[in-house]
Amino acid sequence: MEVILKEDVINLGSKGDVVKVADGYGRNYLLPRKLAMQATEANKAVIEQMKAAAARRSASEKAVAEELVHKLEPLSLVFTRKSGEAGHLFGSVTSADIAAELAAQGFEIDRRRIVLGEPLKQVGDHKVPVKLHRDVTAQLSVTVKAEASEEEAAAPAVEAAAEEAPAAE
């Protein structure tokens, strides 16, 4: 039996492919789940039109993504988090944090497009890939800084108070 796949099917093919499958597999699995349709001449013509429309849509989406890359690449995001002595963060910077910061700067990017293997847990500069399109990925610069601890923040205030005290006499 020949079928045209409506969706990507693992170990069989991708959307729009015409594949030959066993009759039972096609009738009992692919067709009832609407993963495929029978490969008639009319259906093949419809699929060709759908492929052409999808290619045009993908090309326009790719152009928009490439334009967005030029806006994102020079951008640098800075996060301040509490950290330990070795520069290891107590919390972390996640893709949701990065997406929220991008939204605050006017870029609406879904957090699932931010390719972060693991949350950032170290102080320092990081390059984070943002997958904007199947073929287009932007490299976003993310800097994680350590938050000044209460002791470090109090030290300059104490020094300043010590300098002002003799001047008052």
C-alpha positions as CSV (number, residue, x, y, z in Angstrom):
1,M,0.0,0.0,0.0
2,E,1.3,3.5,-0.9
3,V,0.6,6.3,1.5
4,I,1.4,10.0,1.7
5,L,2.6,11.0,5.2
6,K,0.8,13.9,6.8
7,E,3.2,14.0,9.8
8,D,6.8,12.9,10.5
9,V,6.8,9.2,11.4
10,I,9.9,7.8,13.1
11,N,11.7,5.2,11.1
12,L,9.3,5.7,8.1
13,G,9.7,9.2,6.7
14,S,8.9,12.9,7.0
15,K,5.8,14.9,6.2
16,G,4.9,14.8,2.5
17,D,6.8,11.6,1.7
18,V,5.2,8.9,-0.4
19,V,6.1,5.6,1.2
20,K,5.2,2.0,0.6
21,V,4.0,0.2,3.8
22,A,2.4,-3.1,4.7
23,D,-1.4,-3.0,4.1
24,G,-2.2,-3.7,7.8
25,Y,0.2,-1.0,9.1
26,G,-1.4,1.5,6.8
27,R,-5.0,0.5,7.4
28,N,-4.7,-0.1,11.1
29,Y,-2.2,2.5,12.3
30,L,-1.4,5.3,9.9
31,L,-4.8,6.0,8.4
32,P,-6.9,5.9,11.6
33,R,-4.4,8.2,13.4
34,K,-4.5,10.6,10.5
35,L,-0.7,10.2,10.1
36,A,-1.1,9.4,6.4
37,M,-3.5,9.3,3.5
38,Q,-3.8,7.0,0.6
39,A,-1.5,7.9,-2.3
40,T,-4.0,8.6,-5.1
41,E,-3.2,11.0,-8.0
42,A,-5.5,13.7,-6.5
43,N,-3.9,13.4,-3.1
44,K,-0.4,13.6,-4.7
45,A,-1.3,16.8,-6.4
46,V,-2.7,18.3,-3.2
47,I,0.5,17.3,-1.3
48,E,2.7,18.9,-4.0
49,Q,0.8,22.2,-3.6
50,M,1.1,21.9,0.2
51,K,4.9,21.3,-0.2
52,A,5.2,24.4,-2.4
53,A,3.3,26.6,0.1
54,A,5.4,25.2,3.0
55,A,8.6,26.0,1.1
56,R,7.5,29.6,0.4
57,R,6.4,30.0,4.1
58,S,9.8,28.6,5.3
59,A,11.7,30.9,3.0
60,S,9.9,34.0,4.4
61,E,10.3,32.7,8.0
62,K,14.0,32.2,7.3
63,A,14.4,35.8,6.0
64,V,12.7,37.1,9.2
65,A,14.9,34.9,11.4
66,E,18.1,36.2,9.7
67,E,17.0,39.7,10.2
68,L,16.4,39.0,13.9
69,V,19.9,37.4,14.2
70,H,21.5,40.8,13.2
71,K,19.5,42.5,16.0
72,L,20.3,39.8,18.6
73,E,24.0,39.2,18.0
74,P,25.3,42.5,19.3
75,L,22.9,42.3,22.3
76,S,24.5,41.4,25.6
77,L,22.3,40.3,28.6
78,V,23.6,40.7,32.1
79,F,22.2,38.8,35.1
80,T,23.2,39.3,38.7
81,R,22.8,36.4,41.1
82,K,24.0,35.4,44.5
83,S,27.1,33.2,44.3
84,G,29.6,31.3,46.5
85,E,33.3,32.0,46.8
86,A,34.2,29.8,43.8
87,G,31.8,31.7,41.5
88,H,29.2,28.9,41.6
89,L,25.7,30.4,41.7
90,F,23.3,29.5,44.5
91,G,20.5,29.6,41.9
92,S,20.8,29.5,38.2
93,V,20.0,31.4,35.0
94,T,17.5,29.4,32.9
95,S,16.1,29.8,29.4
96,A,13.0,31.3,31.0
97,D,15.1,34.0,32.6
98,I,16.8,34.7,29.3
99,A,13.4,34.8,27.5
100,A,12.0,37.2,30.1
101,E,15.0,39.5,29.8
102,L,14.7,39.5,26.0
103,A,11.0,40.3,26.3
104,A,11.9,43.2,28.5
105,Q,14.1,44.5,25.8
106,G,11.4,44.1,23.1
107,F,12.2,40.7,21.6
108,E,9.4,38.1,21.9
109,I,11.3,34.8,21.7
110,D,9.8,31.5,23.1
111,R,12.0,30.0,25.8
112,R,12.0,26.7,24.0
113,R,14.0,28.3,21.2
114,I,16.8,29.1,23.6
115,V,19.1,26.0,23.4
116,L,20.5,25.7,26.9
117,G,21.7,22.2,27.7
118,E,21.8,23.0,31.4
119,P,21.0,26.2,33.3
120,L,23.9,28.5,33.7
121,K,25.4,28.0,37.2
122,Q,28.7,29.7,36.9
123,V,29.7,33.4,37.1
124,G,31.2,34.6,33.8
125,D,30.5,35.2,30.1
126,H,28.5,32.5,28.2
127,K,27.4,32.1,24.6
128,V,23.9,30.8,24.4
129,P,22.5,29.6,21.0
130,V,19.0,30.7,20.1
131,K,17.4,28.6,17.3
132,L,15.2,31.0,15.4
133,H,14.6,28.8,12.4
134,R,15.6,25.3,11.3
135,D,18.6,26.8,9.4
136,V,19.2,30.0,11.5
137,T,20.8,30.1,14.9
138,A,21.8,33.3,16.8
139,Q,24.6,33.3,19.4
140,L,23.5,35.4,22.3
141,S,26.0,36.8,24.8
142,V,25.0,36.3,28.4
143,T,27.0,37.6,31.3
144,V,26.4,36.3,34.8
145,K,27.8,38.5,37.6
146,A,28.0,37.8,41.3
147,E,25.8,39.9,43.5
148,A,27.7,41.9,46.1
149,S,27.4,40.2,49.5
150,E,26.2,42.2,52.5
151,E,29.7,42.3,54.0
152,E,31.2,43.7,50.7
153,A,28.4,46.2,50.4
154,A,28.9,47.4,54.0
155,A,32.7,47.7,53.7
156,P,32.7,50.8,51.4
157,A,30.0,52.5,53.6
158,V,32.1,51.9,56.7
159,E,35.2,53.3,55.0
160,A,33.3,56.4,53.9
161,A,31.9,57.0,57.4
162,A,35.5,56.7,58.8
163,E,36.7,59.3,56.4
164,E,33.9,61.7,57.2
165,A,34.2,61.4,61.0
166,P,37.6,63.3,61.2
167,A,36.4,65.9,58.8
168,A,33.5,66.8,61.1
169,E,35.9,67.8,64.0
